[in-house]
Amino acid sequence: MSKTWMLSGAFLVLIGAVASAQDDNASTDSEYESGQTAAIDDFDREPERCILAYRIDRTEVINDRTILFHMTGNQIYLNELTEDCRRLDRSKRFSYTLRTNQLCDVDFITVIEGFGSSLRQGVSCGLGMFYPITEEEAELLDADPDEMLEAAGAIKETIESSGEAVIPGDESDQD
């Protein structure tokens, strides 16, 4: 199984487990006031067609198909390209040309390949929609696939046993 499929599958398990917990555990106003609900409950998952280019702080290439756009204000967007972009994961560098002040799902990136001491343009690949994700999810995407599957399994077990979404290693909500 390829690393891309393992990452995508484990991420979907994580999202599915959190969504299941949200459905099973409708929160009351008093729970919100007391801070008992997970921050993920308030997280907007609606994908964006475009992001403002001037807000891009840095980018992080996860694999040949997935890029994280870290924005000012601590927002992170996951962009899954329309197809695998050959050598993107190896080079970890790309460029894009802006026609407006936004980077959109109809735009393309171009891989920048290093050969010795020179750089040259590689293949161009289409961007997809921009999905907002949490910092914890971004860390999981960059994790070793085996560790990620283990973490997703632990989250699912925790949700099934307690009905609450708890990120492994996050001790801030425990007494």
Backbone torsions as a table, in degrees:
resi	resn	phi	psi	omega
1	MET	NA	133.4	-177.0
2	SER	-73.3	157.6	179.2
3	LYS	-60.0	-38.0	-179.7
4	THR	-60.9	-46.6	-178.8
5	TRP	-67.2	-37.9	178.5
6	MET	-64.1	-43.9	179.7
7	LEU	-63.9	-45.5	-179.8
8	SER	-62.7	-43.3	-178.9
9	GLY	-64.1	-45.6	-179.3
10	ALA	-66.8	-36.7	177.7
11	PHE	-64.7	-40.9	178.4
12	LEU	-65.8	-37.7	176.2
13	VAL	-61.7	-43.6	179.3
14	LEU	-61.3	-49.2	-179.4
15	ILE	-63.8	-42.4	179.3
16	GLY	-62.9	-40.2	-179.7
17	ALA	-66.2	-42.5	178.9
18	VAL	-66.3	-42.9	179.2
19	ALA	-62.5	-38.7	178.2
20	SER	-63.2	-41.8	179.3
21	ALA	-65.6	-36.2	179.1
22	GLN	-65.1	-42.4	179.7
23	ASP	-65.8	-40.9	-176.1
24	ASP	-75.3	-23.4	-173.1
25	ASN	-126.2	74.8	177.5
26	ALA	-65.1	129.5	-175.7
27	SER	-89.9	145.3	175.9
28	THR	-93.5	166.4	179.5
29	ASP	-61.1	-36.6	-179.1
30	SER	-66.6	-33.6	177.1
31	GLU	-66.4	-39.2	177.3
32	TYR	-62.4	-43.6	-178.5
33	GLU	-64.2	-33.6	-178.5
34	SER	-87.8	-1.7	177.1
35	GLY	75.1	21.3	-176.8
36	GLN	-79.9	-19.1	-176.9
37	THR	-88.9	154.4	179.6
38	ALA	-70.4	148.7	179.7
39	ALA	-61.4	-24.7	-178.6
40	ILE	-63.6	-23.7	179.3
41	ASP	-59.5	-35.1	-177.0
42	ASP	-93.5	3.0	-173.6
43	PHE	-82.1	124.7	-179.0
44	ASP	-81.5	117.0	-178.1
45	ARG	-96.2	4.6	-177.3
46	GLU	-65.9	122.5	-179.9
47	PRO	-69.7	153.5	179.0
48	GLU	-110.5	142.5	175.3
49	ARG	-77.8	-30.7	-176.1
50	CYS	-138.8	154.0	170.9
51	ILE	-127.4	153.6	178.6
52	LEU	-75.9	121.2	-174.8
53	ALA	-62.4	-36.0	-178.0
54	TYR	-68.8	-13.8	178.3
55	ARG	-89.8	-6.4	179.4
56	ILE	-71.3	118.4	179.0
57	ASP	-88.4	-45.5	178.4
58	ARG	-162.3	164.7	176.4
59	THR	-122.4	156.6	180.0
60	GLU	-138.6	117.8	178.6
61	VAL	-83.8	122.8	179.4
62	ILE	-91.1	-44.4	177.8
63	ASN	-159.5	-168.8	-177.2
64	ASP	-68.2	-4.2	-177.6
65	ARG	-129.6	-10.1	-171.6
66	THR	-125.9	128.8	177.5
67	ILE	-128.3	137.8	172.7
68	LEU	-101.6	131.9	175.3
69	PHE	-106.7	108.5	178.1
70	HIS	-88.3	121.7	-174.6
71	MET	-105.3	161.0	171.3
72	THR	-64.5	150.5	-177.0
73	GLY	84.4	15.3	175.5
74	ASN	62.8	27.3	172.9
75	GLN	-92.8	148.2	177.2
76	ILE	-131.9	133.4	175.7
77	TYR	-117.8	133.6	174.2
78	LEU	-94.8	130.8	176.4
79	ASN	-122.8	118.0	175.3
80	GLU	-98.8	116.1	-177.2
81	LEU	-62.1	160.7	-177.0
82	THR	-67.4	-21.9	175.4
83	GLU	-157.8	167.8	177.7
84	ASP	-58.7	139.5	-178.1
85	CYS	-112.2	99.4	-173.1
86	ARG	-51.5	128.9	176.6
87	ARG	73.6	5.4	178.0
88	LEU	-64.2	-46.3	-178.4
89	ASP	-63.6	-38.2	-178.4
90	ARG	-70.5	-43.6	-176.4
91	SER	-81.8	-32.4	-178.1
92	LYS	61.7	13.2	-178.9
93	ARG	-129.0	143.5	175.4
94	PHE	-155.2	164.4	176.4
95	SER	-129.2	166.2	174.6
96	TYR	-150.3	156.4	178.0
97	THR	-112.4	129.4	179.9
98	LEU	-95.7	135.0	174.1
99	ARG	-100.9	-21.5	175.2
100	THR	-135.0	-164.7	177.8
101	ASN	-87.8	11.6	-178.1
102	GLN	-122.2	153.3	171.2
103	LEU	-108.8	124.0	-170.5
104	CYS	-125.0	169.8	-178.9
105	ASP	-68.3	-7.2	175.7
106	VAL	-98.6	-2.2	-179.7
107	ASP	-87.2	168.2	-179.0
108	PHE	-122.4	150.9	169.3
109	ILE	-109.0	156.8	176.2
110	THR	-125.1	124.8	179.3
111	VAL	-66.1	136.6	175.3
112	ILE	-105.1	115.7	-177.3
113	GLU	-104.0	139.6	177.2
114	GLY	-99.0	130.0	175.7
115	PHE	-128.1	104.6	-175.7
116	GLY	64.0	-123.1	179.9
117	SER	-98.6	6.4	-179.6
118	SER	-113.5	159.8	177.2
119	LEU	-117.5	146.9	174.7
120	ARG	-144.2	158.8	179.1
121	GLN	-75.8	138.4	175.5
122	GLY	-105.7	-144.1	-177.5
123	VAL	-73.7	155.7	174.4
124	SER	-107.0	143.1	-175.2
125	CYS	-138.3	145.1	-178.9
126	GLY	-79.4	138.1	174.7
127	LEU	-76.6	156.0	173.5
128	GLY	-106.9	-163.0	176.8
129	MET	-69.2	157.0	179.8
130	PHE	-102.1	113.3	-177.6
131	TYR	-102.7	122.4	176.9
132	PRO	-68.4	134.5	176.8
133	ILE	-134.3	163.3	178.6
134	THR	-84.3	164.9	177.1
135	GLU	-62.8	-37.1	178.6
136	GLU	-63.2	-41.2	178.2
137	GLU	-66.2	-37.9	177.9
138	ALA	-63.0	-40.6	177.9
139	GLU	-63.7	-38.7	178.0
140	LEU	-65.2	-37.6	179.5
141	LEU	-64.5	-32.4	-178.6
142	ASP	-89.3	-3.0	-177.6
143	ALA	-77.6	164.7	172.6
144	ASP	-59.4	134.9	-177.1
145	PRO	-54.6	-38.5	179.5
146	ASP	-67.0	-40.7	177.3
147	GLU	-64.8	-38.0	-179.2
148	MET	-65.9	-44.0	178.1
149	LEU	-63.0	-39.3	178.1
150	GLU	-63.9	-43.5	179.4
151	ALA	-65.1	-41.7	179.4
152	ALA	-63.3	-40.0	177.5
153	GLY	-64.5	-40.8	179.3
154	ALA	-65.1	-39.8	178.3
155	ILE	-63.6	-44.9	-179.5
156	LYS	-62.0	-43.1	178.0
157	GLU	-62.0	-43.2	-179.9
158	THR	-61.9	-43.9	-180.0
159	ILE	-64.1	-45.1	-178.7
160	GLU	-64.6	-36.3	-177.0
161	SER	-83.7	-34.6	-175.8
162	SER	-114.7	-16.8	-178.3
163	GLY	78.6	10.5	179.7
164	GLU	-122.9	142.9	176.7
165	ALA	-83.1	115.0	179.1
166	VAL	-128.7	127.4	178.1
167	ILE	-82.0	126.5	179.2
168	PRO	-55.3	136.8	-179.3
169	GLY	86.5	-6.8	178.6
170	ASP	-94.8	98.8	-175.7
171	GLU	-94.9	2.8	-173.5
172	SER	-66.3	-25.8	-178.2
173	ASP	-92.4	-3.0	-176.6
174	GLN	-97.8	151.4	179.9
175	ASP	-78.6	NA	NA
